[in-house]
Every structure is written in structure tokens, then in C-alpha cells.
Amino acid sequence: MSFSPGLWNWDYSYNNKLAHIHKLKKTEDMILMVLQIFTAGRY
């Protein structure tokens, strides 16, 4: 089972990327929400 650590490493970095993408998506949603509030307040 010498390949096990490498596999786990790949899985770990893959999960990190997913988490990063998820964070970016959440930030995007927040920005969109704030923009909507601002534009709604303007009209």
C-alpha cells in the first residue's frame, strides 16, 4: 500500500480546491446580494 499516501494527498488537495471554489462562490453570492440591495435602494 505504498500508493496510499499519494492517493490521500491527491484527495486532500482536491477537497481543498473544492472548498476554495465553494468559498469563492459564497463570496460571489454575497457581492451579488449587496449589489442588489444597493440598486434596490437607488430606485
N, C-alpha and C positions, 0 to 999 in steps of 0.2 A: 504493500500500500504506500509506495513512495510518492505516487502522484497525488495522494490525498491533500497534503498541504497546499500544493499548487492549485488544485481544484477549489479548495476552500478560499484561497486568496482571490481567485477569479470571481467566485461567487460573492465575496465580500466587496470587492471593488465594483461589481455590477450592482449590488444593492446600494452602495454609496452613490453611484450615478443616478439610480432611480430616485433615491431620497433627494438628491440635488435637484433633479428635474422637477420633482414634486414641490420642493421649496420655491423654485423659480415660478412654477405655475401659480402657487399661492400668492406670491408677491405680485404677479401679473394681475390676478383677480383683485387684490387689494387696490392696486393702482387704478384699475378699471372702475372699481366701486367709488373711489374718491373722485375720479373724473366725472362720473355720473352725478354724484352729489353736487359737485361744483357747477356743472352745466345745468342741472335742475334748479339750482339756486339762482342762476343768472336769468333764466327765462321767467 
